[in-house]
Amino acid sequence: MPPPPPESPPTGINYANGIVFEDLDGNGLRDPFAGEMGLEGWTVELWWNGQILASTTTDVDGRYQFLNLGNTTYSLCLGSTGGYNETYPVASMSSVSACGSAGALGYTWTFSGVFQQMFPGVFGEMLP
């Protein structure tokens, strides 16, 4: 007997968005006035139930979003760090853990309402 098809996540009107930025001074805070701009072309993964549910690429300003998310638990993870060192999020933050294809730190949260937003899903990156 073949295994049952994988379960599908619930759909809804919740969404998650954020930015991947170059953290020039490594302090974990984005300062666009100091030249810390968004990083274009970075892959951000949305994980659910131990698998990649969706992935997207950051736009010219380093921004990304995932729409139509239902009430359940998700993780946001970087697909690759591209040789950068991650400066944000930090491991001591709640709801942060290693995740994704790159094993970098990411965010885990649960939607449990009618209309909710997960923001900011901020990732700071610094060249070694």
trRosetta pair geometry for C-beta under 8 A, 3 or more apart (Angstrom, degrees):
i j d omega theta_ij theta_ji phi_ij phi_ji
6 51 7.7 -17 -164 22 151 164
7 49 6.9 -138 72 -155 111 174
9 48 4.9 -8 -78 147 139 160
9 49 7.1 -162 -78 -4 97 119
9 53 6.0 0 -5 -127 144 137
9 69 7.9 -31 135 -148 131 69
9 70 6.0 174 147 43 86 115
9 72 5.8 -131 -155 43 98 153
10 70 2.8 -139 108 129 89 158
10 71 6.0 -24 84 46 145 62
10 72 5.6 144 30 -25 105 116
11 68 5.4 -16 -161 164 96 97
11 69 7.5 -104 -145 -139 46 12
11 70 4.8 28 32 -50 4 110
12 68 6.6 147 66 -174 38 49
12 69 5.9 -27 58 100 94 39
12 70 3.8 123 -12 -104 104 53
12 71 6.1 78 -39 -22 159 69
12 111 7.1 -171 68 125 149 146
13 68 6.8 -21 -102 -114 35 48
13 114 7.6 2 54 157 114 62
13 115 5.3 -33 97 -109 113 86
14 68 8.0 47 56 169 54 9
14 69 4.3 -68 82 77 95 93
14 70 7.0 150 28 -92 111 6
14 71 7.2 116 -12 -71 140 57
14 111 4.4 -7 -117 -135 176 153
14 113 7.8 114 -83 68 117 75
14 115 6.6 175 -83 -149 63 39
14 116 4.7 -2 -122 60 110 76
14 117 6.9 -170 -161 -78 72 36
14 118 7.5 55 166 -14 108 89
15 65 6.1 10 175 -175 117 104
15 66 6.3 175 -156 87 71 56
15 67 4.9 -14 -108 -111 113 54
15 68 7.4 38 -84 -6 86 33
15 69 6.0 146 -91 15 35 107
15 117 5.8 -10 68 -118 78 76
15 118 7.4 -136 111 28 41 76
16 46 7.0 142 59 -109 137 116
16 65 6.8 166 90 -153 48 59
16 66 4.8 6 55 50 93 102
16 69 6.5 39 -10 -13 95 157
16 74 6.9 -128 -33 96 152 146
16 76 6.1 -156 155 -70 143 127
16 117 7.3 149 -92 -169 39 57
16 118 3.9 -10 -111 60 90 113
16 119 7.2 172 -151 -61 51 64
16 121 5.8 54 172 -30 101 138
17 63 6.8 12 -180 -174 105 94
17 64 6.4 -174 -146 94 67 52
17 65 3.7 -15 -98 -101 103 88
17 66 7.3 -170 -71 21 60 59
17 117 7.4 -31 21 -167 94 102
17 118 7.6 146 20 80 48 70
17 119 5.6 -2 64 -93 79 105
17 120 7.7 -52 99 -132 67 59
17 121 6.6 -171 112 26 21 108
18 44 7.6 169 63 -138 106 160
18 63 7.3 -175 102 -143 30 62
18 64 6.3 -10 61 56 68 87
18 65 7.9 146 13 -84 50 58
18 76 7.0 94 15 164 140 160
18 119 6.3 177 -76 -131 74 68
18 120 4.8 109 -120 -178 90 71
18 121 3.0 -123 -26 66 146 73
18 122 5.3 -142 -167 -62 115 44
18 123 7.1 90 131 -5 130 80
19 30 7.2 23 97 -78 133 164
19 38 5.3 -91 -165 -110 108 110
19 58 7.5 85 -148 -138 51 123
19 61 7.3 -60 -127 130 112 85
19 62 4.7 61 -166 115 87 102
19 63 5.1 -34 -96 -92 82 62
19 64 7.5 159 -93 15 33 74
19 120 6.9 -28 19 -168 87 118
19 121 7.9 143 17 81 42 66
19 122 5.8 2 58 -117 80 74
19 123 7.5 -149 102 36 47 70
20 38 6.5 86 73 -159 57 77
20 39 4.8 -65 113 51 99 104
20 42 4.5 -65 76 61 163 153
20 44 6.9 -160 -41 -65 122 113
20 58 5.1 -100 33 -70 113 155
20 62 4.8 -134 64 -169 63 100
20 64 7.3 37 -9 -6 98 116
20 78 7.1 101 -108 -105 131 112
20 122 8.0 155 -88 -162 36 47
20 123 4.5 -14 -112 69 78 109
20 125 6.5 22 -180 -6 93 120
21 30 4.7 56 72 -111 165 116
21 36 5.6 59 160 159 120 91
21 37 6.5 -161 -146 115 91 22
21 38 5.2 -62 -95 -100 77 46
21 39 6.2 166 -119 -10 21 86
21 62 5.3 90 -79 148 63 167
21 122 7.3 -19 12 -163 107 92
21 123 7.4 156 22 84 61 59
21 124 5.9 -23 69 -111 87 64
21 125 7.1 173 87 27 38 80
22 36 5.8 -150 83 -148 69 65
22 37 6.2 13 33 58 105 61
22 38 7.9 124 1 -165 77 6
22 39 5.6 113 -45 -64 85 103
22 84 7.8 -120 -120 -125 75 142
22 124 8.0 67 -175 -160 9 65
22 125 6.0 -50 -109 76 49 86
22 126 7.2 107 -169 -95 64 47
22 127 7.9 7 -152 -21 105 88
23 26 5.7 101 128 -90 108 30
23 27 6.9 -152 -176 41 113 53
23 28 6.5 18 -140 -78 151 23
23 29 7.6 109 -132 52 108 35
23 30 7.2 -89 -94 -89 81 60
23 36 6.1 31 -110 -140 37 125
23 87 4.4 -104 75 48 159 145
23 88 6.7 131 -65 6 150 105
23 124 3.8 49 -46 -179 134 107
23 125 6.1 150 13 57 92 28
23 126 4.7 -62 76 -62 92 95
24 34 6.5 -144 51 128 131 105
24 35 6.0 37 -26 88 155 101
24 36 5.4 -128 3 -84 98 88
24 126 7.1 149 -105 -121 12 92
25 31 7.8 9 21 31 121 128
25 34 7.1 -21 -16 137 120 148
25 36 7.8 -70 11 -69 85 126
26 85 7.8 9 -120 88 107 119
26 87 5.1 -159 -150 -108 57 141
26 126 4.7 31 -89 -92 82 168
27 87 7.2 52 56 170 18 136
28 87 4.8 -144 -80 145 65 94
28 88 4.0 122 -150 -67 82 108
28 90 6.4 -24 -115 -40 148 111
28 124 5.3 175 -133 41 45 159
29 88 7.6 118 -55 -57 32 150
29 124 7.6 6 -3 -88 13 151
30 36 5.2 -164 -153 118 62 127
30 122 7.0 -119 -22 -158 124 130
30 124 6.8 -150 -63 -96 81 104
31 34 4.1 30 110 22 118 112
31 35 8.0 19 99 39 85 46
31 36 4.9 81 58 25 61 127
32 35 7.6 92 -169 -45 38 5
32 36 5.9 -98 -83 68 36 73
32 37 6.3 72 -129 -89 83 60
37 61 7.6 -103 -178 -147 89 56
37 62 6.9 161 147 -18 64 130
38 58 6.6 -154 167 168 110 130
38 59 7.8 15 128 77 144 69
38 60 7.5 88 87 122 119 39
38 61 4.3 69 41 159 149 47
38 62 1.9 -145 -174 11 98 115
38 63 6.2 -35 -141 -30 158 64
39 42 5.2 54 108 -27 110 125
39 58 6.2 64 91 84 67 155
39 62 4.8 70 34 -108 46 108
39 125 6.4 -12 -21 46 155 132
40 58 5.8 -147 -133 103 33 97
40 59 6.5 -48 -123 133 86 28
40 60 5.0 0 -97 -121 129 36
40 61 7.5 65 -77 8 88 19
40 62 6.3 -89 -60 -69 48 58
41 57 5.8 -14 -141 -177 37 114
41 58 6.4 -43 21 60 19 86
42 57 6.8 148 69 -155 32 64
42 58 4.5 22 46 8 85 122
42 62 7.2 25 22 -140 120 74
42 64 8.0 -95 81 -43 90 131
42 78 6.6 -42 170 -143 114 101
42 79 7.5 164 170 40 67 94
42 80 7.6 -143 -152 65 76 77
42 82 7.0 -96 -111 -16 93 134
42 123 7.8 -145 132 81 154 138
42 125 8.0 -178 -102 -14 152 154
43 55 5.6 5 -170 179 100 121
43 56 7.5 158 -147 82 57 30
43 57 5.8 -35 -91 -97 59 70
43 78 7.0 102 85 -172 68 59
43 79 3.1 -27 101 32 118 140
43 80 6.1 58 44 17 111 87
44 55 6.7 165 82 -155 43 70
44 56 5.7 -18 59 63 91 80
44 57 7.6 156 15 -103 77 20
44 58 6.6 85 -17 -54 111 86
44 64 4.7 146 32 94 144 172
44 76 6.4 -6 179 -170 107 93
44 77 7.3 153 -162 80 60 37
44 78 6.2 -44 -107 -107 61 50
44 79 6.7 -111 -67 -15 13 92
44 121 7.5 99 -164 127 141 132
44 123 7.6 -170 -103 -2 109 143
45 52 5.2 -70 -162 -127 118 105
45 54 7.6 163 -156 90 54 45
45 55 4.7 -27 -103 -100 67 95
45 76 7.4 152 80 -158 53 44
45 77 4.7 -23 63 68 103 89
45 78 7.2 63 14 151 90 5
45 79 5.2 116 -36 -72 105 83
45 100 5.1 143 51 -126 131 105
45 101 6.6 120 -28 -2 156 97
46 52 7.2 95 70 -161 52 64
46 53 4.9 -62 106 63 95 102
46 54 4.6 10 46 57 118 85
46 55 6.9 -162 16 -78 73 42
46 56 7.9 38 -15 0 104 95
46 66 4.8 85 -67 -96 147 162
46 69 7.9 -128 -167 -96 144 124
46 74 5.9 -23 -169 -169 89 123
46 75 7.6 149 -161 77 43 50
46 76 6.3 -19 -102 -101 62 65
47 50 7.3 9 179 -119 108 6
47 51 6.7 163 -150 82 77 25
47 52 5.9 -52 -98 -98 70 46
47 53 6.4 140 -137 0 16 90
47 74 6.5 139 73 -168 55 66
47 75 4.1 -14 59 60 112 100
47 76 7.7 -158 18 -69 84 19
47 77 5.9 32 -16 5 120 119
47 99 6.1 -129 17 173 155 125
47 100 6.7 -134 -41 -81 129 65
47 106 7.8 84 15 116 124 157
48 51 6.7 -31 70 63 61 74
48 53 4.2 41 16 -49 111 132
48 72 6.6 57 -146 110 115 129
48 73 7.5 144 -133 90 73 57
48 74 5.4 -35 -83 -109 86 75
48 75 7.7 -175 -67 22 41 74
49 53 8.0 89 32 -65 87 106
52 55 6.1 -9 -176 -45 125 102
52 101 7.6 3 -66 -44 130 103
53 74 7.4 -70 21 -128 144 104
54 66 5.9 138 80 -128 134 116
55 79 6.1 57 -146 -69 132 131
56 64 5.1 146 95 -155 120 111
56 65 7.3 -35 74 57 168 39
56 66 6.8 -163 -6 -75 132 79
57 64 7.3 -162 105 -103 17 113
58 61 7.8 -120 168 78 97 48
58 62 4.9 -7 175 -152 137 37
58 63 6.2 129 -154 53 84 23
58 64 5.0 -75 -96 -51 65 101
59 62 7.2 -54 64 16 61 14
59 63 5.2 -17 38 58 106 81
59 64 7.2 169 -5 -74 79 55
64 121 7.7 -67 72 82 102 123
66 69 6.2 61 123 -52 103 119
66 76 8.0 -158 5 -101 134 103
69 72 8.0 -121 173 43 90 86
69 74 6.7 -43 -157 -38 137 151
69 111 6.1 135 121 -8 109 157
70 111 7.0 170 126 81 31 132
71 110 7.7 42 -172 172 67 81
71 111 4.8 -121 -116 106 53 90
71 112 5.4 88 -154 -111 111 35
71 113 7.2 155 -101 24 116 25
72 110 6.9 -91 148 -142 24 79
72 111 6.6 9 35 50 38 90
73 108 6.6 22 179 -179 103 94
73 109 7.1 -168 -144 103 69 28
73 110 4.4 -36 -90 -92 77 87
74 108 7.2 -171 96 -143 40 57
74 109 6.5 -14 60 62 79 70
74 110 7.7 146 15 -97 65 38
74 111 7.4 25 4 -7 109 99
74 118 7.6 -124 69 -18 122 164
75 97 7.8 -66 -129 61 129 97
75 99 4.8 -112 159 179 144 166
75 100 7.4 -146 125 -50 117 81
75 106 5.4 76 172 116 98 127
75 107 6.6 167 -153 86 60 47
75 108 4.5 -24 -96 -93 87 80
76 106 5.3 -163 90 -173 54 105
76 107 4.7 9 45 51 101 97
76 118 7.4 177 -29 123 131 138
76 121 4.5 -39 111 -149 169 136
77 99 4.2 -122 -86 105 131 98
77 100 2.6 -174 146 -54 138 122
77 101 7.3 141 122 15 126 61
77 102 7.2 179 161 39 103 91
77 104 6.7 143 -165 65 84 86
77 106 3.6 -58 -92 -76 69 156
78 81 6.0 77 116 -75 143 67
78 86 7.6 -165 14 -93 148 124
78 100 5.9 132 59 111 44 167
78 102 5.3 -32 97 36 90 141
78 104 4.9 -4 47 55 114 140
78 106 6.9 -161 1 -82 66 102
78 123 5.8 117 -62 -142 117 161
79 100 6.4 -121 -91 -180 34 121
79 101 5.3 20 -153 44 60 124
79 102 6.3 99 141 -25 21 108
80 101 6.9 -34 -62 93 67 112
80 102 5.0 155 -109 -77 32 124
81 84 5.0 -127 167 59 87 79
81 85 7.4 52 168 -92 136 17
81 86 6.1 -88 -123 -49 130 93
81 102 5.3 136 -19 -176 85 148
81 104 5.4 131 -62 -69 115 137
81 125 6.6 175 -159 -127 83 119
82 125 7.6 37 56 -174 105 151
83 127 7.3 14 121 -130 95 74
83 128 7.2 -95 164 1 79 106
84 125 3.7 33 144 -179 150 108
84 126 6.1 130 -169 57 94 27
84 127 5.9 -63 -114 -82 74 45
84 128 7.6 -177 -141 -29 31 72
85 125 7.1 143 70 -159 38 61
85 126 5.1 -33 64 68 92 86
85 127 7.5 64 14 167 86 6
85 128 5.5 102 -28 -79 113 75
86 89 7.8 -11 162 46 118 46
86 104 5.1 132 -47 -158 150 115
86 105 5.9 173 130 29 153 98
86 123 6.8 -61 -137 -167 100 90
86 124 6.9 104 -168 79 58 64
86 125 6.1 -36 -103 -101 51 67
86 126 7.9 146 -110 22 5 79
87 90 7.9 -24 167 -71 43 89
87 124 4.0 -64 72 109 95 114
87 125 6.8 -176 13 -88 89 13
87 126 5.0 61 -34 -11 123 115
88 122 5.9 -20 125 118 123 100
88 123 6.5 170 91 -152 77 27
88 124 3.4 60 29 16 103 113
89 93 5.2 -87 -177 37 114 145
89 96 4.5 -140 125 -120 140 139
89 105 5.1 -124 71 126 90 126
89 106 7.5 112 32 -129 122 10
89 107 6.6 116 -18 -67 152 86
89 122 7.3 113 -60 79 79 77
89 123 7.3 -56 -12 -104 70 58
90 93 5.6 110 67 -16 72 100
90 96 7.0 77 78 109 35 166
90 105 7.2 47 -120 122 10 175
91 96 6.3 -154 -128 109 30 117
91 97 7.9 64 -136 -108 75 40
91 105 6.2 -127 -76 -101 67 137
92 96 7.9 17 60 59 26 130
93 96 4.3 63 76 -1 99 134
95 107 5.8 27 135 -157 101 74
95 108 5.4 -145 -167 64 77 68
95 109 5.7 35 -163 -74 139 78
96 105 5.4 19 177 -177 105 112
96 106 7.1 171 -148 83 67 27
96 107 6.1 -35 -98 -98 68 55
96 108 7.6 173 -90 15 19 81
97 105 6.9 -177 108 -142 11 72
97 106 6.9 -31 69 59 56 71
97 108 6.1 -2 26 -6 108 123
98 103 5.3 2 -176 -173 113 67
98 104 7.0 -176 -138 108 71 12
98 105 6.1 -57 -88 -91 50 52
98 106 7.4 65 -163 16 19 84
99 103 7.6 159 64 -128 10 32
99 104 7.7 -42 58 73 56 54
99 105 7.6 50 22 -160 79 26
99 106 4.1 -76 54 39 115 127
99 108 7.2 137 -47 -58 153 101
100 103 6.8 -132 75 -43 73 23
100 104 6.3 -22 60 44 125 79
100 106 5.6 113 -18 -38 115 144
104 123 7.9 57 131 -144 138 123
107 118 7.3 156 122 172 139 126
107 121 5.6 -127 25 -125 144 86
109 118 5.4 155 68 -118 148 127
111 116 5.0 177 -137 62 93 130
111 118 7.4 -91 -69 -44 95 106
112 116 7.5 42 41 -17 46 155
113 116 4.8 104 55 -45 107 113
118 121 6.2 48 127 -51 100 105
